[in-house]
Amino acid sequence: MRNILFFVSRPVLSMLLALLLSACVTINIYFPAAAAEKAADKIIGEVWQLEENVEE
Amino acid sequence: MNRVFCRFLLLLIVLLFLPHAVYAGANLEVNTPAITSLKQSMQGRHIQLVNYYENGAVGFTKDGLLALRDANVVPLAKRQVVNGLISAENQDRNLLYREIARANKHPEWEKEIRATFSQRWIKLAKTGWWYQGAGGSWSQK
């Protein structure tokens, strides 16, 4: 039984690991659109001295 | 064998939470000395440029820059000044987009950052200011 677990779980676990690792990489490379929009609004607010940004 | 399995399990748990940790930190870095100095330079220029946004001489392009939209509303003597303002502003904007991408250690994000800014400049522009649509034609807010 232990032997079966050993042989079944190793490939399954390696596959899961590979999947998770690729998920990490994907998230890391993915462009953070919402954060970029927030950053753009902040910079534009400062450059144009918009009142909405003064309170922030 | 059991120990190996436990280690795998532990690693799995750690890896499961890792993406969340990375994602939680998804705030763009915009506080570098280079970005601050670009902002200041653009802020000073805006006081002059705003007149030309209002009279429609200058409009916002779809690639996050400025362009001379209607030279006829600018007196001849002032045309060189306006062109100088536009090219200086565009230089700063290009540097700004590149610098934000670099400050966040993803130089390849420059294009997306430019696209985001392009939308936000237009979105935050005041009524009456001109901008370029996706097709390249000018519209007024």
N, CA and C atoms of all chains as a GROMACS GRO file, in nm:
protein
  591
    1MET      N    1   0.084  -0.121   0.000
    1MET     CA    2   0.000   0.000   0.000
    1MET      C    3   0.087   0.126   0.000
    2ARG      N    4   0.188   0.120   0.087
    2ARG     CA    5   0.280   0.234   0.094
    2ARG      C    6   0.352   0.254  -0.038
    3ASN      N    7   0.387   0.139  -0.098
    3ASN     CA    8   0.458   0.146  -0.226
    3ASN      C    9   0.372   0.208  -0.333
    4ILE      N   10   0.244   0.173  -0.331
    4ILE     CA   11   0.152   0.229  -0.431
    4ILE      C   12   0.143   0.381  -0.412
    5LEU      N   13   0.130   0.421  -0.288
    5LEU     CA   14   0.122   0.565  -0.256
    5LEU      C   15   0.247   0.638  -0.306
    6PHE      N   16   0.359   0.570  -0.285
    6PHE     CA   17   0.487   0.629  -0.326
    6PHE      C   18   0.491   0.654  -0.476
    7PHE      N   19   0.446   0.550  -0.551
    7PHE     CA   20   0.456   0.562  -0.697
    7PHE      C   21   0.348   0.652  -0.755
    8VAL      N   22   0.233   0.654  -0.691
    8VAL     CA   23   0.124   0.736  -0.744
    8VAL      C   24   0.146   0.883  -0.706
    9SER      N   25   0.184   0.905  -0.582
    9SER     CA   26   0.187   1.044  -0.535
    9SER      C   27   0.304   1.123  -0.591
   10ARG      N   28   0.416   1.057  -0.620
   10ARG     CA   29   0.531   1.134  -0.667
   10ARG      C   30   0.503   1.207  -0.798
   11PRO      N   31   0.459   1.137  -0.902
   11PRO     CA   32   0.431   1.211  -1.025
   11PRO      C   33   0.318   1.312  -1.008
   12VAL      N   34   0.218   1.274  -0.931
   12VAL     CA   35   0.104   1.365  -0.911
   12VAL      C   36   0.151   1.490  -0.839
   13LEU      N   37   0.231   1.470  -0.737
   13LEU     CA   38   0.282   1.585  -0.661
   13LEU      C   39   0.374   1.672  -0.746
   14SER      N   40   0.458   1.606  -0.826
   14SER     CA   41   0.548   1.686  -0.911
   14SER      C   42   0.467   1.769  -1.009
   15MET      N   43   0.361   1.709  -1.060
   15MET     CA   44   0.276   1.782  -1.154
   15MET      C   45   0.209   1.901  -1.086
   16LEU      N   46   0.160   1.874  -0.966
   16LEU     CA   47   0.096   1.982  -0.889
   16LEU      C   48   0.195   2.094  -0.861
   17LEU      N   49   0.316   2.053  -0.826
   17LEU     CA   50   0.420   2.152  -0.797
   17LEU      C   51   0.450   2.237  -0.920
   18ALA      N   52   0.463   2.167  -1.031
   18ALA     CA   53   0.492   2.239  -1.156
   18ALA      C   54   0.379   2.338  -1.187
   19LEU      N   55   0.257   2.294  -1.164
   19LEU     CA   56   0.141   2.378  -1.190
   19LEU      C   57   0.142   2.501  -1.101
   20LEU      N   58   0.169   2.477  -0.974
   20LEU     CA   59   0.171   2.589  -0.879
   20LEU      C   60   0.283   2.686  -0.910
   21LEU      N   61   0.399   2.629  -0.946
   21LEU     CA   62   0.512   2.716  -0.978
   21LEU      C   63   0.480   2.802  -1.100
   22SER      N   64   0.416   2.741  -1.199
   22SER     CA   65   0.382   2.818  -1.319
   22SER      C   66   0.279   2.925  -1.284
   23ALA      N   67   0.190   2.894  -1.188
   23ALA     CA   68   0.090   2.992  -1.144
   23ALA      C   69   0.159   3.112  -1.080
   24CYS      N   70   0.262   3.085  -1.002
   24CYS     CA   71   0.338   3.194  -0.937
   24CYS      C   72   0.399   3.282  -1.043
   25VAL      N   73   0.463   3.219  -1.140
   25VAL     CA   74   0.530   3.294  -1.246
   25VAL      C   75   0.429   3.377  -1.324
   26THR      N   76   0.314   3.317  -1.350
   26THR     CA   77   0.210   3.388  -1.426
   26THR      C   78   0.167   3.513  -1.354
   27ILE      N   79   0.143   3.500  -1.224
   27ILE     CA   80   0.096   3.614  -1.146
   27ILE      C   81   0.204   3.721  -1.139
   28ASN      N   82   0.328   3.678  -1.129
   28ASN     CA   83   0.438   3.771  -1.119
   28ASN      C   84   0.455   3.852  -1.247
   29ILE      N   85   0.430   3.790  -1.362
   29ILE     CA   86   0.452   3.857  -1.489
   29ILE      C   87   0.328   3.936  -1.531
   30TYR      N   88   0.214   3.893  -1.487
   30TYR     CA   89   0.086   3.956  -1.520
   30TYR      C   90   0.087   4.106  -1.487
   31PHE      N   91   0.044   4.187  -1.581
   31PHE     CA   92   0.047   4.332  -1.560
   31PHE      C   93  -0.063   4.376  -1.462
   32PRO      N   94  -0.027   4.440  -1.352
   32PRO     CA   95  -0.128   4.480  -1.253
   32PRO      C   96  -0.206   4.604  -1.300
   33ALA      N   97  -0.309   4.580  -1.378
   33ALA     CA   98  -0.383   4.690  -1.444
   33ALA      C   99  -0.445   4.787  -1.342
   34ALA      N  100  -0.504   4.731  -1.236
   34ALA     CA  101  -0.570   4.817  -1.138
   34ALA      C  102  -0.468   4.905  -1.065
   35ALA      N  103  -0.355   4.844  -1.030
   35ALA     CA  104  -0.250   4.920  -0.961
   35ALA      C  105  -0.193   5.028  -1.052
   36ALA      N  106  -0.181   4.996  -1.180
   36ALA     CA  107  -0.128   5.092  -1.276
   36ALA      C  108  -0.222   5.211  -1.291
   37GLU      N  109  -0.352   5.181  -1.293
   37GLU     CA  110  -0.451   5.286  -1.305
   37GLU      C  111  -0.446   5.379  -1.184
   38LYS      N  112  -0.433   5.319  -1.068
   38LYS     CA  113  -0.425   5.396  -0.944
   38LYS      C  114  -0.300   5.485  -0.946
   39ALA      N  115  -0.189   5.427  -0.989
   39ALA     CA  116  -0.064   5.503  -0.995
   39ALA      C  117  -0.075   5.617  -1.096
   40ALA      N  118  -0.138   5.588  -1.210
   40ALA     CA  119  -0.154   5.692  -1.314
   40ALA      C  120  -0.240   5.806  -1.260
   41ASP      N  121  -0.350   5.772  -1.194
   41ASP     CA  122  -0.438   5.876  -1.140
   41ASP      C  123  -0.366   5.963  -1.038
   42LYS      N  124  -0.282   5.899  -0.959
   42LYS     CA  125  -0.208   5.973  -0.855
   42LYS      C  126  -0.111   6.071  -0.922
   43ILE      N  127  -0.039   6.024  -1.020
   43ILE     CA  128   0.060   6.109  -1.087
   43ILE      C  129  -0.010   6.221  -1.165
   44ILE      N  130  -0.114   6.186  -1.238
   44ILE     CA  131  -0.187   6.288  -1.315
   44ILE      C  132  -0.246   6.392  -1.219
   45GLY      N  133  -0.302   6.346  -1.108
   45GLY     CA  134  -0.358   6.436  -1.006
   45GLY      C  135  -0.253   6.535  -0.955
   46GLU      N  136  -0.131   6.486  -0.941
   46GLU     CA  137  -0.024   6.574  -0.892
   46GLU      C  138   0.022   6.671  -1.000
   47VAL      N  139   0.036   6.620  -1.121
   47VAL     CA  140   0.084   6.706  -1.230
   47VAL      C  141  -0.019   6.814  -1.263
   48TRP      N  142  -0.144   6.776  -1.264
   48TRP     CA  143  -0.251   6.871  -1.297
   48TRP      C  144  -0.306   6.942  -1.173
   49GLN      N  145  -0.259   6.902  -1.058
   49GLN     CA  146  -0.304   6.957  -0.929
   49GLN      C  147  -0.456   6.956  -0.918
   50LEU      N  148  -0.511   6.837  -0.938
   50LEU     CA  149  -0.655   6.819  -0.927
   50LEU      C  150  -0.696   6.818  -0.781
   51GLU      N  151  -0.810   6.878  -0.754
   51GLU     CA  152  -0.854   6.889  -0.614
   51GLU      C  153  -0.887   6.754  -0.552
   52GLU      N  154  -0.936   6.659  -0.636
   52GLU     CA  155  -0.973   6.527  -0.582
   52GLU      C  156  -0.856   6.457  -0.516
   53ASN      N  157  -0.736   6.493  -0.561
   53ASN     CA  158  -0.620   6.423  -0.509
   53ASN      C  159  -0.561   6.489  -0.386
   54VAL      N  160  -0.604   6.609  -0.355
   54VAL     CA  161  -0.547   6.682  -0.242
   54VAL      C  162  -0.578   6.611  -0.111
   55GLU      N  163  -0.701   6.559  -0.102
   55GLU     CA  164  -0.742   6.497   0.024
   55GLU      C  165  -0.674   6.363   0.050
   56GLU      N  166  -0.617   6.301  -0.054
   56GLU     CA  167  -0.554   6.170  -0.036
   56GLU      C  168  -0.427   6.178   0.045
   57MET      N  169   1.015   0.751   0.368
   57MET     CA  170   0.913   0.776   0.266
   57MET      C  171   0.807   0.875   0.318
   58ASN      N  172   0.770   0.851   0.445
   58ASN     CA  173   0.671   0.940   0.507
   58ASN      C  174   0.725   1.082   0.521
   59ARG      N  175   0.852   1.089   0.551
   59ARG     CA  176   0.915   1.219   0.571
   59ARG      C  177   0.918   1.298   0.439
   60VAL      N  178   0.946   1.222   0.333
   60VAL     CA  179   0.949   1.285   0.200
   60VAL      C  180   0.813   1.341   0.166
   61PHE      N  181   0.712   1.261   0.195
   61PHE     CA  182   0.573   1.302   0.166
   61PHE      C  183   0.537   1.428   0.245
   62CYS      N  184   0.578   1.429   0.373
   62CYS     CA  185   0.549   1.545   0.459
   62CYS      C  186   0.617   1.671   0.406
   63ARG      N  187   0.740   1.654   0.359
   63ARG     CA  188   0.812   1.769   0.305
   63ARG      C  189   0.742   1.824   0.182
   64PHE      N  190   0.697   1.732   0.100
   64PHE     CA  191   0.624   1.771  -0.020
   64PHE      C  192   0.499   1.849   0.016
   65LEU      N  193   0.430   1.797   0.118
   65LEU     CA  194   0.305   1.859   0.161
   65LEU      C  195   0.331   2.000   0.213
   66LEU      N  196   0.438   2.014   0.290
   66LEU     CA  197   0.474   2.144   0.347
   66LEU      C  198   0.505   2.243   0.234
   67LEU      N  199   0.582   2.193   0.138
   67LEU     CA  200   0.620   2.276   0.024
   67LEU      C  201   0.496   2.320  -0.053
   68LEU      N  202   0.404   2.225  -0.066
   68LEU     CA  203   0.279   2.254  -0.136
   68LEU      C  204   0.202   2.366  -0.068
   69ILE      N  205   0.194   2.356   0.063
   69ILE     CA  206   0.120   2.458   0.140
   69ILE      C  207   0.186   2.595   0.123
   70VAL      N  208   0.319   2.596   0.132
   70VAL     CA  209   0.392   2.723   0.117
   70VAL      C  210   0.367   2.781  -0.022
   71LEU      N  211   0.376   2.693  -0.122
   71LEU     CA  212   0.357   2.739  -0.260
   71LEU      C  213   0.215   2.788  -0.286
   72LEU      N  214   0.121   2.727  -0.215
   72LEU     CA  215  -0.019   2.768  -0.231
   72LEU      C  216  -0.039   2.913  -0.189
   73PHE      N  217   0.033   2.953  -0.084
   73PHE     CA  218   0.014   3.089  -0.032
   73PHE      C  219   0.105   3.191  -0.098
   74LEU      N  220   0.208   3.143  -0.164
   74LEU     CA  221   0.304   3.233  -0.226
   74LEU      C  222   0.241   3.328  -0.328
   75PRO      N  223   0.157   3.278  -0.419
   75PRO     CA  224   0.097   3.370  -0.516
   75PRO      C  225   0.018   3.481  -0.449
   76HIS      N  226  -0.048   3.450  -0.339
   76HIS     CA  227  -0.127   3.551  -0.269
   76HIS      C  228  -0.037   3.659  -0.211
   77ALA      N  229   0.078   3.614  -0.160
   77ALA     CA  230   0.172   3.709  -0.103
   77ALA      C  231   0.223   3.803  -0.211
   78VAL      N  232   0.254   3.746  -0.328
   78VAL     CA  233   0.304   3.827  -0.439
   78VAL      C  234   0.194   3.923  -0.485
   79TYR      N  235   0.072   3.870  -0.494
   79TYR     CA  236  -0.038   3.950  -0.545
   79TYR      C  237  -0.076   4.064  -0.451
   80ALA      N  238  -0.067   4.036  -0.318
   80ALA     CA  239  -0.104   4.138  -0.219
   80ALA      C  240  -0.015   4.261  -0.233
   81GLY      N  241   0.108   4.240  -0.279
   81GLY     CA  242   0.200   4.352  -0.293
   81GLY      C  243   0.187   4.422  -0.426
   82ALA      N  244   0.074   4.406  -0.493
   82ALA     CA  245   0.057   4.463  -0.627
   82ALA      C  246   0.026   4.611  -0.621
   83ASN      N  247   0.122   4.687  -0.580
   83ASN     CA  248   0.110   4.832  -0.582
   83ASN      C  249   0.231   4.884  -0.658
   84LEU      N  250   0.211   4.967  -0.756
   84LEU     CA  251   0.325   5.009  -0.836
   84LEU      C  252   0.410   5.111  -0.762
   85GLU      N  253   0.540   5.093  -0.777
   85GLU     CA  254   0.636   5.186  -0.718
   85GLU      C  255   0.642   5.311  -0.806
   86VAL      N  256   0.606   5.426  -0.747
   86VAL     CA  257   0.613   5.550  -0.826
   86VAL      C  258   0.686   5.660  -0.748
   87ASN      N  259   0.759   5.618  -0.646
   87ASN     CA  260   0.826   5.720  -0.563
   87ASN      C  261   0.978   5.717  -0.575
   88THR      N  262   1.027   5.713  -0.698
   88THR     CA  263   1.172   5.719  -0.716
   88THR      C  264   1.212   5.865  -0.744
   89PRO      N  265   1.337   5.900  -0.719
   89PRO     CA  266   1.380   6.039  -0.745
   89PRO      C  267   1.355   6.080  -0.891
   90ALA      N  268   1.376   5.986  -0.984
   90ALA     CA  269   1.358   6.019  -1.126
   90ALA      C  270   1.212   6.053  -1.155
   91ILE      N  271   1.120   5.974  -1.100
   91ILE     CA  272   0.977   5.999  -1.123
   91ILE      C  273   0.935   6.131  -1.059
   92THR      N  274   0.983   6.157  -0.938
   92THR     CA  275   0.951   6.283  -0.870
   92THR      C  276   0.997   6.403  -0.951
   93SER      N  277   1.117   6.395  -1.006
   93SER     CA  278   1.167   6.512  -1.080
   93SER      C  279   1.091   6.529  -1.212
   94LEU      N  280   1.050   6.417  -1.274
   94LEU     CA  281   0.969   6.426  -1.396
   94LEU      C  282   0.834   6.491  -1.366
   95LYS      N  283   0.774   6.451  -1.254
   95LYS     CA  284   0.645   6.508  -1.214
   95LYS      C  285   0.655   6.658  -1.194
   96GLN      N  286   0.764   6.701  -1.127
   96GLN     CA  287   0.781   6.843  -1.101
   96GLN      C  288   0.797   6.922  -1.231
   97SER      N  289   0.874   6.864  -1.322
   97SER     CA  290   0.896   6.931  -1.450
   97SER      C  291   0.764   6.943  -1.528
   98MET      N  292   0.683   6.836  -1.522
   98MET     CA  293   0.554   6.837  -1.593
   98MET      C  294   0.454   6.931  -1.526
   99GLN      N  295   0.463   6.938  -1.395
   99GLN     CA  296   0.373   7.027  -1.319
   99GLN      C  297   0.396   7.172  -1.359
  100GLY      N  298   0.523   7.211  -1.369
  100GLY     CA  299   0.558   7.348  -1.407
  100GLY      C  300   0.512   7.381  -1.548
  101ARG      N  301   0.520   7.282  -1.636
  101ARG     CA  302   0.482   7.302  -1.775
  101ARG      C  303   0.330   7.308  -1.793
  102HIS      N  304   0.261   7.239  -1.707
  102HIS     CA  305   0.115   7.231  -1.719
  102HIS      C  306   0.048   7.368  -1.714
  103ILE      N  307   0.102   7.456  -1.630
  103ILE     CA  308   0.046   7.591  -1.616
  103ILE      C  309   0.041   7.662  -1.751
  104GLN      N  310   0.144   7.637  -1.834
  104GLN     CA  311   0.146   7.698  -1.968
  104GLN      C  312   0.060   7.620  -2.066
  105LEU      N  313   0.069   7.487  -2.057
  105LEU     CA  314  -0.002   7.402  -2.153
  105LEU      C  315  -0.154   7.411  -2.141
  106VAL      N  316  -0.203   7.435  -2.018
  106VAL     CA  317  -0.347   7.431  -1.994
  106VAL      C  318  -0.424   7.529  -2.085
  107ASN      N  319  -0.362   7.643  -2.117
  107ASN     CA  320  -0.428   7.738  -2.208
  107ASN      C  321  -0.450   7.676  -2.344
  108TYR      N  322  -0.354   7.597  -2.389
  108TYR     CA  323  -0.364   7.537  -2.522
  108TYR      C  324  -0.455   7.414  -2.523
  109TYR      N  325  -0.473   7.351  -2.406
  109TYR     CA  326  -0.573   7.243  -2.397
  109TYR      C  327  -0.711   7.307  -2.414
  110GLU      N  328  -0.727   7.422  -2.348
  110GLU     CA  329  -0.858   7.487  -2.346
  110GLU      C  330  -0.898   7.542  -2.482
  111ASN      N  331  -0.802   7.600  -2.555
  111ASN     CA  332  -0.842   7.656  -2.685
  111ASN      C  333  -0.833   7.554  -2.798
  112GLY      N  334  -0.796   7.432  -2.766
  112GLY     CA  335  -0.798   7.324  -2.865
  112GLY      C  336  -0.674   7.316  -2.953
  113ALA      N  337  -0.572   7.394  -2.922
  113ALA     CA  338  -0.450   7.390  -3.001
  113ALA      C  339  -0.379   7.256  -2.980
  114VAL      N  340  -0.383   7.209  -2.856
  114VAL     CA  341  -0.313   7.087  -2.821
  114VAL      C  342  -0.413   6.982  -2.774
  115GLY      N  343  -0.392   6.858  -2.819
  115GLY     CA  344  -0.480   6.749  -2.777
  115GLY      C  345  -0.400   6.630  -2.727
  116PHE      N  346  -0.472   6.537  -2.666
  116PHE     CA  347  -0.409   6.417  -2.610
  116PHE      C  348  -0.415   6.305  -2.712
  117THR      N  349  -0.301   6.247  -2.741
  117THR     CA  350  -0.299   6.140  -2.841
  117THR      C  351  -0.334   6.006  -2.777
  118LYS      N  352  -0.362   5.908  -2.864
  118LYS     CA  353  -0.400   5.777  -2.813
  118LYS      C  354  -0.281   5.698  -2.756
  119ASP      N  355  -0.158   5.748  -2.782
  119ASP     CA  356  -0.042   5.679  -2.725
  119ASP      C  357   0.017   5.753  -2.604
  120GLY      N  358  -0.070   5.827  -2.535
  120GLY     CA  359  -0.028   5.888  -2.408
  120GLY      C  360   0.061   6.009  -2.422
  121LEU      N  361   0.057   6.075  -2.537
  121LEU     CA  362   0.141   6.194  -2.557
  121LEU      C  363   0.054   6.314  -2.594
  122LEU      N  364   0.119   6.426  -2.631
  122LEU     CA  365   0.047   6.544  -2.676
  122LEU      C  366   0.076   6.566  -2.824
  123ALA      N  367  -0.017   6.631  -2.893
  123ALA     CA  368   0.007   6.667  -3.033
  123ALA      C  369  -0.056   6.802  -3.062
  124LEU      N  370   0.003   6.874  -3.159
  124LEU     CA  371  -0.056   6.999  -3.204
  124LEU      C  372  -0.178   6.963  -3.289
  125ARG      N  373  -0.295   7.001  -3.239
  125ARG     CA  374  -0.419   6.961  -3.306
  125ARG      C  375  -0.465   7.067  -3.405
  126ASP      N  376  -0.455   7.194  -3.362
  126ASP     CA  377  -0.501   7.304  -3.446
  126ASP      C  378  -0.409   7.424  -3.429
  127ALA      N  379  -0.317   7.437  -3.524
  127ALA     CA  380  -0.218   7.545  -3.516
  127ALA      C  381  -0.283   7.681  -3.537
  128ASN      N  382  -0.400   7.684  -3.605
  128ASN     CA  383  -0.464   7.812  -3.640
  128ASN      C  384  -0.508   7.894  -3.520
  129VAL      N  385  -0.534   7.828  -3.407
  129VAL     CA  386  -0.578   7.903  -3.290
  129VAL      C  387  -0.460   7.962  -3.211
  130VAL      N  388  -0.340   7.931  -3.254
  130VAL     CA  389  -0.222   7.986  -3.187
  130VAL      C  390  -0.165   8.099  -3.272
  131PRO      N  391  -0.145   8.218  -3.213
  131PRO     CA  392  -0.084   8.328  -3.289
  131PRO      C  393   0.054   8.286  -3.340
  132LEU      N  394   0.086   8.332  -3.460
  132LEU     CA  395   0.213   8.293  -3.523
  132LEU      C  396   0.334   8.304  -3.430
  133ALA      N  397   0.337   8.413  -3.355
  133ALA     CA  398   0.452   8.436  -3.268
  133ALA      C  399   0.465   8.332  -3.158
  134LYS      N  400   0.352   8.266  -3.127
  134LYS     CA  401   0.351   8.171  -3.015
  134LYS      C  402   0.371   8.026  -3.060
  135ARG      N  403   0.369   8.004  -3.190
  135ARG     CA  404   0.369   7.865  -3.239
  135ARG      C  405   0.494   7.788  -3.199
  136GLN      N  406   0.606   7.857  -3.204
  136GLN     CA  407   0.730   7.789  -3.168
  136GLN      C  408   0.730   7.751  -3.020
  137VAL      N  409   0.671   7.841  -2.940
  137VAL     CA  410   0.663   7.813  -2.795
  137VAL      C  411   0.579   7.688  -2.772
  138VAL      N  412   0.465   7.680  -2.840
  138VAL     CA  413   0.375   7.565  -2.822
  138VAL      C  414   0.444   7.437  -2.866
  139ASN      N  415   0.509   7.442  -2.981
  139ASN     CA  416   0.580   7.322  -3.028
  139ASN      C  417   0.688   7.278  -2.930
  140GLY      N  418   0.756   7.376  -2.874
  140GLY     CA  419   0.859   7.345  -2.774
  140GLY      C  420   0.800   7.281  -2.651
  141LEU      N  421   0.684   7.334  -2.607
  141LEU     CA  422   0.616   7.277  -2.490
  141LEU      C  423   0.574   7.133  -2.516
  142ILE      N  424   0.519   7.109  -2.635
  142ILE     CA  425   0.472   6.974  -2.669
  142ILE      C  426   0.589   6.876  -2.672
  143SER      N  427   0.699   6.915  -2.735
  143SER     CA  428   0.807   6.817  -2.746
  143SER      C  429   0.874   6.794  -2.610
  144ALA      N  430   0.882   6.898  -2.528
  144ALA     CA  431   0.939   6.879  -2.394
  144ALA      C  432   0.849   6.789  -2.309
  145GLU      N  433   0.718   6.812  -2.319
  145GLU     CA  434   0.622   6.733  -2.243
  145GLU      C  435   0.626   6.586  -2.289
  146ASN      N  436   0.632   6.566  -2.420
  146ASN     CA  437   0.635   6.429  -2.471
  146ASN      C  438   0.762   6.355  -2.429
  147GLN      N  439   0.871   6.428  -2.424
  147GLN     CA  440   0.997   6.368  -2.379
  147GLN      C  441   0.983   6.323  -2.233
  148ASP      N  442   0.925   6.411  -2.151
  148ASP     CA  443   0.903   6.376  -2.009
  148ASP      C  444   0.808   6.258  -1.994
  149ARG      N  445   0.702   6.258  -2.073
  149ARG     CA  446   0.604   6.150  -2.063
  149ARG      C  447   0.666   6.016  -2.102
  150ASN      N  448   0.743   6.016  -2.211
  150ASN     CA  449   0.809   5.892  -2.252
  150ASN      C  450   0.903   5.842  -2.143
  151LEU      N  451   0.978   5.936  -2.085
  151LEU     CA  452   1.068   5.897  -1.977
  151LEU      C  453   0.990   5.846  -1.857
  152LEU      N  454   0.877   5.909  -1.827
  152LEU     CA  455   0.795   5.870  -1.713
  152LEU      C  456   0.746   5.726  -1.727
  153TYR      N  457   0.694   5.692  -1.845
  153TYR     CA  458   0.641   5.556  -1.867
  153TYR      C  459   0.754   5.454  -1.853
  154ARG      N  460   0.869   5.486  -1.911
  154ARG     CA  461   0.981   5.393  -1.904
  154ARG      C  462   1.030   5.379  -1.761
  155GLU      N  463   1.035   5.493  -1.690
  155GLU     CA  464   1.087   5.493  -1.554
  155GLU      C  465   0.997   5.414  -1.459
  156ILE      N  466   0.866   5.426  -1.475
  156ILE     CA  467   0.774   5.350  -1.388
  156ILE      C  468   0.794   5.200  -1.412
  157ALA      N  469   0.804   5.161  -1.539
  157ALA     CA  470   0.825   5.020  -1.571
  157ALA      C  471   0.956   4.971  -1.510
  158ARG      N  472   1.060   5.053  -1.522
  158ARG     CA  473   1.190   5.013  -1.468
  158ARG      C  474   1.191   5.011  -1.317
  159ALA      N  475   1.126   5.107  -1.254
  159ALA     CA  476   1.122   5.113  -1.107
  159ALA      C  477   1.052   4.990  -1.050
  160ASN      N  478   0.964   4.930  -1.129
  160ASN     CA  479   0.892   4.811  -1.083
  160ASN      C  480   0.955   4.682  -1.136
  161LYS      N  481   1.076   4.696  -1.187
  161LYS     CA  482   1.156   4.583  -1.234
  161LYS      C  483   1.087   4.504  -1.344
  162HIS      N  484   1.007   4.570  -1.423
  162HIS     CA  485   0.944   4.508  -1.539
  162HIS      C  486   0.950   4.604  -1.656
  163PRO      N  487   1.068   4.622  -1.719
  163PRO     CA  488   1.079   4.716  -1.831
  163PRO      C  489   0.980   4.685  -1.943
  164GLU      N  490   0.938   4.558  -1.952
  164GLU     CA  491   0.846   4.519  -2.060
  164GLU      C  492   0.705   4.570  -2.035
  165TRP      N  493   0.680   4.626  -1.918
  165TRP     CA  494   0.547   4.680  -1.887
  165TRP      C  495   0.526   4.821  -1.946
  166GLU      N  496   0.632   4.878  -2.004
  166GLU     CA  497   0.626   5.018  -2.051
  166GLU      C  498   0.504   5.042  -2.142
  167LYS      N  499   0.480   4.947  -2.231
  167LYS     CA  500   0.370   4.962  -2.326
  167LYS      C  501   0.234   4.968  -2.255
  168GLU      N  502   0.216   4.878  -2.159
  168GLU     CA  503   0.090   4.875  -2.084
  168GLU      C  504   0.075   5.000  -1.997
  169ILE      N  505   0.186   5.045  -1.940
  169ILE     CA  506   0.181   5.165  -1.857
  169ILE      C  507   0.143   5.286  -1.943
  170ARG      N  508   0.202   5.293  -2.062
  170ARG     CA  509   0.168   5.400  -2.156
  170ARG      C  510   0.018   5.396  -2.191
  171ALA      N  511  -0.032   5.275  -2.218
  171ALA     CA  512  -0.173   5.260  -2.253
  171ALA      C  513  -0.264   5.301  -2.137
  172THR      N  514  -0.225   5.264  -2.015
  172THR     CA  515  -0.303   5.301  -1.898
  172THR      C  516  -0.305   5.453  -1.884
  173PHE      N  517  -0.187   5.515  -1.894
  173PHE     CA  518  -0.180   5.661  -1.881
  173PHE      C  519  -0.261   5.729  -1.990
  174SER      N  520  -0.249   5.678  -2.110
  174SER     CA  521  -0.322   5.737  -2.222
  174SER      C  522  -0.472   5.745  -2.190
  175GLN      N  523  -0.526   5.634  -2.135
  175GLN     CA  524  -0.669   5.633  -2.099
  175GLN      C  525  -0.698   5.730  -1.984
  176ARG      N  526  -0.609   5.734  -1.886
  176ARG     CA  527  -0.635   5.816  -1.766
  176ARG      C  528  -0.620   5.965  -1.794
  177TRP      N  529  -0.523   6.005  -1.878
  177TRP     CA  530  -0.511   6.148  -1.914
  177TRP      C  531  -0.644   6.194  -1.973
  178ILE      N  532  -0.697   6.111  -2.064
  178ILE     CA  533  -0.821   6.147  -2.133
  178ILE      C  534  -0.940   6.146  -2.036
  179LYS      N  535  -0.943   6.042  -1.952
  179LYS     CA  536  -1.053   6.028  -1.857
  179LYS      C  537  -1.058   6.149  -1.761
  180LEU      N  538  -0.942   6.194  -1.718
  180LEU     CA  539  -0.936   6.304  -1.620
  180LEU      C  540  -0.932   6.442  -1.685
  181ALA      N  541  -0.924   6.446  -1.819
  181ALA     CA  542  -0.921   6.576  -1.888
  181ALA      C  543  -1.051   6.652  -1.863
  182LYS      N  544  -1.041   6.786  -1.864
  182LYS     CA  545  -1.159   6.868  -1.835
  182LYS      C  546  -1.248   6.880  -1.959
  183THR      N  547  -1.371   6.918  -1.936
  183THR     CA  548  -1.466   6.940  -2.046
  183THR      C  549  -1.410   7.046  -2.141
  184GLY      N  550  -1.419   7.016  -2.270
  184GLY     CA  551  -1.369   7.110  -2.370
  184GLY      C  552  -1.231   7.075  -2.423
  185TRP      N  553  -1.158   6.992  -2.352
  185TRP     CA  554  -1.025   6.952  -2.399
  185TRP      C  555  -1.040   6.846  -2.507
  186TRP      N  556  -0.938   6.840  -2.595
  186TRP     CA  557  -0.945   6.749  -2.711
  186TRP      C  558  -0.859   6.624  -2.692
  187TYR      N  559  -0.909   6.514  -2.746
  187TYR     CA  560  -0.833   6.389  -2.738
  187TYR      C  561  -0.852   6.308  -2.865
  188GLN      N  562  -0.757   6.219  -2.888
  188GLN     CA  563  -0.760   6.135  -3.007
  188GLN      C  564  -0.826   6.001  -2.974
  189GLY      N  565  -0.923   5.962  -3.056
  189GLY     CA  566  -0.987   5.833  -3.037
  189GLY      C  567  -0.902   5.720  -3.093
  190ALA      N  568  -0.951   5.597  -3.078
  190ALA     CA  569  -0.875   5.480  -3.123
  190ALA      C  570  -0.846   5.487  -3.273
  191GLY      N  571  -0.940   5.547  -3.349
  191GLY     CA  572  -0.921   5.554  -3.494
  191GLY      C  573  -0.830   5.667  -3.538
  192GLY      N  574  -0.794   5.756  -3.444
  192GLY     CA  575  -0.703   5.865  -3.476
  192GLY      C  576  -0.772   5.999  -3.496
  193SER      N  577  -0.906   5.999  -3.496
  193SER     CA  578  -0.977   6.127  -3.513
  193SER      C  579  -0.990   6.199  -3.380
  194TRP      N  580  -1.004   6.332  -3.386
  194TRP     CA  581  -1.011   6.414  -3.264
  194TRP      C  582  -1.154   6.429  -3.214
  195SER      N  583  -1.169   6.417  -3.082
  195SER     CA  584  -1.300   6.442  -3.020
  195SER      C  585  -1.281   6.539  -2.905
  196GLN      N  586  -1.391   6.606  -2.870
  196GLN     CA  587  -1.385   6.702  -2.760
  196GLN      C  588  -1.460   6.647  -2.640
  197LYS      N  589  -1.402   6.664  -2.523
  197LYS     CA  590  -1.469   6.614  -2.402
  197LYS      C  591  -1.583   6.706  -2.361
   0.00000   0.00000   0.00000
